[in-house]
Amino acid sequence: MSGTIERRSTEQKHGQITNKVEYIGSRRQGRPVVQRVATDDELSPDRSLEVRNHGPTGFEWGYNGSGPAQLALAILLDYTDDENIR
């Protein structure tokens, strides 16, 4: 997502869309920012850091590491609202 905006959505397959959620990642002043499209809320790493501290500096993408792991956890937590994700 480096420097560009990509749309990613999550939906249940097999013909039924039950809960479509779309996230947009971009950079503001060099800082990674992820927004939930439907509510235009910015996704924060704070809640996911309470579950597991993968990347204390926040989100990142484009490589295998702690920042992308923290982003993945935050998206799963936001989508499922299940803090038992490990």
Backbone as CSV, one residue per row, in Angstrom:
resi,resn,N_x,N_y,N_z,CA_x,CA_y,CA_z,C_x,C_y,C_z
1,MET,0.809,-1.191,0.000,0.000,0.000,0.000,0.853,1.255,0.000
2,SER,2.079,1.136,-0.101,3.010,2.239,0.014,2.646,3.407,-0.890
3,GLY,2.136,4.469,-0.294,1.853,5.688,-1.022,0.576,5.683,-1.845
4,THR,-0.124,4.579,-1.893,-1.348,4.516,-2.679,-2.493,4.073,-1.780
5,ILE,-3.687,4.194,-2.314,-4.863,3.741,-1.579,-5.361,2.472,-2.247
6,GLU,-5.504,1.418,-1.465,-6.055,0.165,-1.962,-7.292,-0.175,-1.156
7,ARG,-8.301,-0.642,-1.824,-9.520,-1.043,-1.122,-9.496,-2.549,-0.924
8,ARG,-9.767,-2.969,0.293,-9.867,-4.387,0.633,-11.192,-4.579,1.359
9,SER,-11.929,-5.582,0.984,-13.186,-5.827,1.673,-13.229,-7.272,2.141
10,THR,-14.039,-7.494,3.145,-14.223,-8.821,3.700,-15.697,-9.145,3.617
11,GLU,-16.017,-10.302,3.094,-17.408,-10.705,3.019,-17.489,-12.216,3.030
12,GLN,-18.619,-12.740,3.471,-18.832,-14.178,3.491,-19.122,-14.637,2.077
13,LYS,-18.569,-15.771,1.697,-18.751,-16.290,0.340,-20.004,-17.166,0.260
14,HIS,-20.135,-17.944,-0.795,-21.230,-18.870,-1.041,-22.549,-18.152,-1.284
15,GLY,-22.483,-17.026,-1.963,-23.696,-16.366,-2.400,-24.353,-15.413,-1.422
16,GLN,-23.982,-15.460,-0.160,-24.609,-14.565,0.801,-23.580,-13.602,1.373
17,ILE,-23.858,-12.327,1.262,-23.029,-11.320,1.906,-23.719,-10.969,3.208
18,THR,-23.074,-11.300,4.309,-23.716,-11.053,5.596,-23.212,-9.785,6.260
19,ASN,-21.934,-9.507,6.129,-21.392,-8.342,6.809,-20.159,-7.866,6.038
20,LYS,-20.361,-7.049,5.055,-19.261,-6.565,4.247,-18.590,-5.395,4.966
21,VAL,-17.287,-5.516,5.138,-16.506,-4.475,5.781,-15.346,-4.143,4.854
22,GLU,-15.116,-2.867,4.657,-14.067,-2.434,3.742,-13.107,-1.517,4.489
23,TYR,-11.821,-1.746,4.291,-10.780,-0.942,4.926,-9.915,-0.299,3.846
24,ILE,-9.479,0.921,4.092,-8.576,1.626,3.182,-7.312,1.974,3.947
25,GLY,-6.179,1.639,3.366,-4.902,2.003,3.954,-4.245,3.096,3.129
26,SER,-3.691,4.070,3.800,-2.979,5.156,3.124,-1.924,5.698,4.084
27,ARG,-1.230,6.713,3.661,-0.235,7.346,4.524,-0.558,8.828,4.654
28,ARG,-0.472,9.317,5.886,-0.617,10.756,6.160,0.683,11.215,6.775
29,GLN,1.355,12.098,6.095,2.644,12.610,6.557,3.595,11.465,6.886
30,GLY,3.573,10.418,6.026,4.448,9.265,6.173,3.978,8.224,7.168
31,ARG,2.885,8.490,7.890,2.383,7.560,8.911,1.276,6.692,8.312
32,PRO,1.349,5.346,8.518,0.285,4.473,8.020,-1.038,4.744,8.726
33,VAL,-2.104,4.852,7.956,-3.442,5.102,8.485,-4.390,4.115,7.812
34,VAL,-5.243,3.476,8.606,-6.239,2.537,8.077,-7.611,3.007,8.533
35,GLN,-8.547,3.109,7.569,-9.902,3.569,7.878,-10.924,2.517,7.499
36,ARG,-11.976,2.396,8.315,-13.132,1.566,7.996,-14.043,2.439,7.154
37,VAL,-14.341,2.002,5.951,-15.059,2.819,4.984,-16.475,3.160,5.426
38,ALA,-17.243,2.183,5.888,-18.664,2.408,6.196,-18.870,3.498,7.244
39,THR,-18.001,3.566,8.226,-18.169,4.532,9.311,-17.160,5.667,9.242
40,ASP,-16.195,5.555,8.339,-15.130,6.536,8.173,-14.317,6.715,9.462
41,ASP,-14.252,5.635,10.272,-13.457,5.648,11.491,-12.034,5.223,11.189
42,GLU,-11.089,5.831,11.873,-9.691,5.428,11.758,-9.451,4.263,12.709
43,LEU,-8.854,3.208,12.192,-8.542,2.033,12.994,-7.310,2.335,13.840
44,SER,-7.429,2.128,15.130,-6.346,2.409,16.061,-5.687,1.098,16.499
45,PRO,-4.380,1.093,16.722,-3.728,-0.124,17.215,-3.963,-0.364,18.707
46,ASP,-4.514,0.604,19.440,-4.624,0.516,20.898,-5.326,-0.744,21.389
47,ARG,-6.498,-1.031,20.867,-7.261,-2.190,21.330,-6.524,-3.489,21.026
48,SER,-5.926,-3.592,19.847,-5.203,-4.816,19.495,-3.924,-4.967,20.320
49,LEU,-3.321,-3.856,20.717,-2.126,-3.925,21.559,-2.446,-4.509,22.935
50,GLU,-3.685,-4.326,23.398,-4.093,-4.912,24.670,-4.216,-6.431,24.578
51,VAL,-4.536,-6.935,23.379,-4.662,-8.377,23.171,-3.282,-9.008,22.986
52,ARG,-2.470,-8.410,22.115,-1.125,-8.927,21.838,-0.286,-7.793,21.267
53,ASN,0.881,-7.600,21.808,1.766,-6.535,21.361,2.752,-7.078,20.329
54,HIS,2.328,-7.039,19.072,3.212,-7.458,17.976,4.140,-6.318,17.568
55,GLY,3.561,-5.131,17.428,4.304,-3.992,16.917,3.988,-2.735,17.690
56,PRO,4.748,-2.429,18.729,4.440,-1.283,19.580,4.472,0.062,18.863
57,THR,5.069,0.115,17.681,5.116,1.376,16.944,3.893,1.568,16.068
58,GLY,2.987,0.577,16.038,1.756,0.723,15.273,1.706,-0.163,14.047
59,PHE,0.887,0.250,13.090,0.632,-0.532,11.889,1.703,-0.303,10.838
60,GLU,1.803,-1.285,9.977,2.637,-1.165,8.779,2.165,-2.245,7.821
61,TRP,2.636,-2.210,6.591,2.316,-3.229,5.603,3.433,-3.310,4.586
62,GLY,3.404,-4.355,3.786,4.365,-4.491,2.696,5.538,-5.396,2.994
63,TYR,5.576,-6.010,4.167,6.648,-6.945,4.509,6.117,-7.876,5.601
64,ASN,6.859,-8.912,5.927,6.496,-9.810,7.023,7.175,-9.310,8.277
65,GLY,6.407,-8.876,9.249,7.016,-8.360,10.464,5.974,-7.964,11.494
66,SER,6.432,-7.253,12.508,5.568,-6.923,13.645,4.472,-5.911,13.294
67,GLY,4.764,-4.911,12.487,3.759,-3.920,12.097,2.605,-4.519,11.315
68,PRO,2.893,-5.336,10.280,1.805,-6.002,9.565,1.033,-6.992,10.446
69,ALA,1.713,-7.653,11.382,1.026,-8.569,12.304,0.060,-7.798,13.194
70,GLN,0.468,-6.610,13.647,-0.410,-5.790,14.491,-1.616,-5.313,13.694
71,LEU,-1.410,-4.952,12.436,-2.511,-4.525,11.576,-3.489,-5.667,11.348
72,ALA,-2.985,-6.871,11.069,-3.858,-8.024,10.857,-4.698,-8.304,12.102
73,LEU,-4.071,-8.265,13.262,-4.800,-8.484,14.510,-5.864,-7.409,14.720
74,ALA,-5.533,-6.160,14.462,-6.487,-5.063,14.644,-7.690,-5.207,13.715
75,ILE,-7.455,-5.610,12.475,-8.563,-5.795,11.527,-9.441,-6.958,11.965
76,LEU,-8.820,-8.082,12.367,-9.612,-9.225,12.845,-10.419,-8.869,14.085
77,LEU,-9.814,-8.152,14.992,-10.493,-7.734,16.212,-11.643,-6.781,15.897
78,ASP,-11.411,-5.859,14.991,-12.453,-4.918,14.586,-13.606,-5.643,13.899
79,TYR,-13.276,-6.579,13.035,-14.294,-7.283,12.251,-15.107,-8.251,13.106
80,THR,-14.436,-9.013,13.978,-15.123,-10.049,14.759,-15.578,-9.570,16.132
81,ASP,-14.960,-8.532,16.655,-15.214,-8.038,18.008,-14.981,-9.140,19.050
82,ASP,-14.011,-10.020,18.754,-13.700,-11.160,19.618,-12.286,-11.003,20.168
83,GLU,-12.161,-10.658,21.424,-10.855,-10.435,22.028,-10.139,-11.722,22.395
84,ASN,-10.736,-12.889,22.116,-10.082,-14.163,22.353,-9.207,-14.591,21.187
85,ILE,-9.096,-13.748,20.165,-8.213,-14.012,19.023,-6.792,-13.969,19.534
86,ARG,-6.003,-14.934,19.203,-4.586,-14.959,19.615,-3.728,-15.260,18.438
